């Protein structure tokens, strides 16, 4: 059940709703950290511009992590395929036949 969660971002308090309070608080903390980082770099920007810059930074981080997750998944799949092939080869050398399921 969603419940109210109080967070402070850029000096303003917001009441958000969510089922996972820890996740909401972590997300708000990340936004606040990005805000402070950018505010130190470009202090003359308006609140609206800062909000857009924070959103762009977080989107960039998201896409970078997503690309890395895809690379990691590809690596794991290839590694597992090589392991399965090795095990099948060893079993075959021992004269043990193994039927591989179609979805692998």
Secondary structure as GFF3:
##gff-version 3
##sequence-region A 1 104
A	DSSP	beta_strand	3	9	.	.	.	ID=ss1
A	DSSP	beta_strand	12	18	.	.	.	ID=ss2
A	DSSP	alpha_helix	21	41	.	.	.	ID=ss3
A	DSSP	alpha_helix	47	93	.	.	.	ID=ss4
###
